[in-house]
Amino acid sequence: SESTRLLDVYLFLFNDFLLITKIKRNKKKYGGSDTSLIPVCRSLTPELQSFIREGGFCTVLDQPIPLDRLTLKNIDPI
């Protein structure tokens, strides 16, 4: 929230906390392994499943936010 640049993030909502992550692309290519066979959670979006199969991963941006400390507000679309 302190930065003025835009950043694509993925939010993971669990029963008691919200986790904010950003994606990292793996620059190393692993030869000889078929990454299409890597099992990926079906509840992830197809875009994120594909990204993980290609060797990408998510890193946590900040501490998980407990849901009892979270307030949601509706805002007008920009």
C-alpha positions as CSV (number, residue, x, y, z in Angstrom):
1,S,0.0,0.0,0.0
2,E,3.0,2.3,0.4
3,S,4.2,2.0,-3.2
4,T,2.6,3.8,-6.1
5,R,3.6,1.1,-8.6
6,L,1.1,-1.7,-9.5
7,L,1.9,-5.3,-8.5
8,D,0.1,-8.4,-9.5
9,V,-0.7,-10.5,-6.4
10,Y,-2.5,-13.7,-5.5
11,L,-4.7,-13.8,-2.4
12,F,-5.2,-17.1,-0.6
13,L,-8.2,-17.1,1.8
14,F,-8.0,-19.7,4.5
15,N,-10.5,-20.4,7.3
16,D,-8.7,-18.0,9.7
17,F,-6.3,-15.8,7.7
18,L,-5.7,-14.1,4.4
19,L,-2.3,-14.7,2.7
20,I,-1.0,-12.1,0.1
21,T,1.6,-13.5,-2.3
22,K,3.4,-12.4,-5.5
23,I,4.5,-14.7,-8.3
24,K,8.2,-15.4,-9.0
25,R,9.3,-17.0,-12.2
26,N,12.0,-19.7,-12.0
27,K,14.8,-18.7,-14.2
28,K,16.5,-22.1,-14.1
29,K,15.4,-24.7,-16.6
30,Y,15.4,-28.2,-15.2
31,G,16.3,-30.6,-18.0
32,G,14.9,-34.1,-18.3
33,S,11.9,-33.7,-16.1
34,D,8.3,-33.4,-17.4
35,T,6.8,-30.5,-15.4
36,S,3.4,-31.2,-16.9
37,L,3.2,-34.2,-14.6
38,I,3.5,-32.1,-11.4
39,P,0.3,-32.4,-9.4
40,V,-1.3,-29.0,-8.8
41,C,-4.2,-28.2,-6.5
42,R,-7.4,-28.1,-8.5
43,S,-8.8,-25.1,-6.6
44,L,-6.2,-22.8,-8.1
45,T,-7.0,-20.9,-11.3
46,P,-5.9,-22.5,-14.6
47,E,-3.5,-19.6,-15.0
48,L,-1.8,-20.2,-11.7
49,Q,-1.8,-24.0,-12.2
50,S,0.0,-23.5,-15.6
51,F,2.4,-21.0,-14.0
52,I,3.4,-23.5,-11.2
53,R,3.8,-26.3,-13.8
54,E,6.3,-24.1,-15.6
55,G,8.5,-23.8,-12.5
56,G,7.1,-20.6,-11.0
57,F,6.2,-20.2,-7.4
58,C,4.5,-17.7,-5.0
59,T,6.4,-15.8,-2.3
60,V,4.6,-14.3,0.7
61,L,4.6,-10.5,0.7
62,D,3.8,-9.9,4.3
63,Q,2.6,-11.6,7.5
64,P,-0.8,-13.4,7.1
65,I,-3.7,-11.2,8.1
66,P,-6.0,-12.8,10.7
67,L,-9.6,-12.6,9.5
68,D,-10.8,-11.2,12.8
69,R,-8.6,-8.2,12.2
70,L,-9.8,-7.7,8.6
71,T,-12.4,-5.2,7.5
72,L,-13.9,-5.3,4.0
73,K,-15.4,-2.3,2.3
74,N,-17.1,-1.9,-1.1
75,I,-15.5,0.7,-3.2
76,D,-16.5,2.3,-6.6
77,P,-14.7,0.8,-9.6
78,I,-12.0,3.1,-11.0
